[in-house]
Amino acid sequence: MAEPGMEFQLILGLALAIFVLIFLVVKTKVHAVVALVIAASIAGLIGGMMPSDIVNSITTGFGRTLSTIGLVIGFGVMMGRVLEVSGAAEKMAYSLIRWLGEKKEEWALVITGYIVSIPIFCDSAFVILTPLVKALARSSGKSILTMGICLAGGLMLTHHAVPPTPGPLGVAGIYGVDIGLMIFWGVVFTVPGMFVIVAYARRMGPRIEKMIETDTGEDIGAAYRAFKAAADERDRELPPLGRSIAPLVVPIALIFLNTLATFVVKASDDPALAQSFLVQTASFIGNPVIAVGIGLLLAVYTLLPNVPRNDAISYMEQGVESAGIILLVTGAGGALGAVLRDSGAGDVIGASVAELPIPVILIPFVISTLVRLIQGSGTVAMITGASISAPILTAIPDVNMVFAAQAAAIGSMAFSYFNDSYFWVINRMLGVRYAKHQMLVWSVPTTLGWATALTMLIICNALFG
């Protein structure tokens, strides 16, 4: 245990580092990646580390974090781009709408968003599927804002909590938790949010439309017939459903197979079982790097069979370009976490926090929520929350690290507003122009999803944590 004077120095270093981090991201032109490295340096210097040790911690923490998760993020965004350009995402949407039938259009869209956002960034997915939102609104006679909120809400939930979406993947890498368990609990915590968002959209969509006087006066019957004809025509151009969902389903199934094999080995208490051929095979193909790599190969060779080689490679490179900044932010978050561990700040603060009358699982949640409200980016918020809290929680016994990782991810959903790019994508695509209406369309639903996921987290932590 550090001496009292040293404890104060370590806590001061962390507090100043967090203040500088937030100030740089919000008030200056310094990018979050650079801000995280500067914060790590401040925490280390004030915490008493030698400069050479700080640099070593930063580089080691950066590399260690990306060594576990970097390839998975890269493969995942490549696969998402292929699903996007091939029409596979649209195919999933049309299929769900047909399966669920009329009168359930809201559920078709929220489930579509929930699935599509796992491999595809929610901003891109919303742009791609907005024509479907408008067509369904015309065909059903329901509010276009009801439909838009449902789609955007489904996209938001998995974007913030379910790997292989890059943000939650980065959080899992910082905490070093099993990806299969991260997926499972991410689904458990966010599925109830779909019910809440659909209920809000149904109730408030028409009311918001009345507020902004968006009565189109169109013939619903004619619009419905036009939509059906356009949908049938478009559907013939899209890949079959089996090929559309295989690149997403196969990797997730393989990751769960690995998680199951690991659980069986631990439960059996037989070290020899871990060396068996079946367990080793499951461990290899179920490793997230290999599993998502297999999904990428499936996507390329089943969804782009007639696309020229150079075009296919170009699509994948476009995906990697969009993921580059996420990789850097994730690595920089790992660097900050490494400095906090190596300086001893994590141990000191962990010991202090363990004595507080609050569930320790709320630490990453609160940090992530505050960062989200201050600077807007969900990915930056969850990575920051994870990188600051992981060293602290490691020093506290009996903490469920999967729940802690999910707490950091869930906190980043809170109250999307003007500093969030997704806020503007949704409102602009739906034609909502005034701040009051924009916040009702999107700020409130994100907060409802955030509160619902938090409730599930607290309940599950009490039962299984």
Stockholm file with secondary structure:
# STOCKHOLM 1.0

chainA/1-465         MAEPGMEFQLILGLALAIFVLIFLVVKTKVHAVVALVIAASIAGLIGGMMPSDIVNSITTGFGRTLSTIGLVIGFGVMMGRVLEVSGAAEKMAYSLIRWLGEKKEEWALVITGYIVSIPIFCDSAFVILTPLVKALARSSGKSILTMGICLAGGLMLTHHAVPPTPGPLGVAGIYGVDIGLMIFWGVVFTVPGMFVIVAYARRMGPRIEKMIETDTGEDIGAAYRAFKAAADERDRELPPLGRSIAPLVVPIALIFLNTLATFVVKASDDPALAQSFLVQTASFIGNPVIAVGIGLLLAVYTLLPNVPRNDAISYMEQGVESAGIILLVTGAGGALGAVLRDSGAGDVIGASVAELPIPVILIPFVISTLVRLIQGSGTVAMITGASISAPILTAIPDVNMVFAAQAAAIGSMAFSYFNDSYFWVINRMLGVRYAKHQMLVWSVPTTLGWATALTMLIICNALFG
#=GR chainA/1-465 SS CCCHHHHHHHHHHHHHHHHHHHHHHHHSSCCHHHHHHHHHHHHHHHTTCCHHHHHHHHHHHHHHHHHHHHHHHHHHHHHHHHHHHHTHHHHHHHHHHHHHCTTCHHHHHHHHHHHHTTTSCHHHHHHHHHHHHHHHHHHHCCCHHHHHHHHHHHHHHHHHHSTTSHHHHHHHHHHTCCHHHHHHHHHHHHHHHHHHHHHHHHHHHHHHHHHHTCCCCCCHHHHHHHHHHHHHHHHHHSCCHHHHHHHHHHHHHHHHHHHHHHHHHHHHTCGGGGGSHHHHHHHHHTSHHHHHHHHHHHHHHHHSTTSCHHHHHHHHHHHHHHHHHHHHHHHHHHHHHHHHHHHTHHHHHHHHHTTSSSCTTHHHHHHHHHHHHHHCCHHHHHHHHHHHHHHHHHTSTTCCHHHHHHHHHHHTTSCCCTTCHHHHHHHHHHTCCSHHHHIIIIIHHHHHHHHHHHHHHHHHHHHHC
#=GC SS_cons         CCCHHHHHHHHHHHHHHHHHHHHHHHHSSCCHHHHHHHHHHHHHHHTTCCHHHHHHHHHHHHHHHHHHHHHHHHHHHHHHHHHHHHTHHHHHHHHHHHHHCTTCHHHHHHHHHHHHTTTSCHHHHHHHHHHHHHHHHHHHCCCHHHHHHHHHHHHHHHHHHSTTSHHHHHHHHHHTCCHHHHHHHHHHHHHHHHHHHHHHHHHHHHHHHHHHTCCCCCCHHHHHHHHHHHHHHHHHHSCCHHHHHHHHHHHHHHHHHHHHHHHHHHHHTCGGGGGSHHHHHHHHHTSHHHHHHHHHHHHHHHHSTTSCHHHHHHHHHHHHHHHHHHHHHHHHHHHHHHHHHHHTHHHHHHHHHTTSSSCTTHHHHHHHHHHHHHHCCHHHHHHHHHHHHHHHHHTSTTCCHHHHHHHHHHHTTSCCCTTCHHHHHHHHHHTCCSHHHHIIIIIHHHHHHHHHHHHHHHHHHHHHC
//
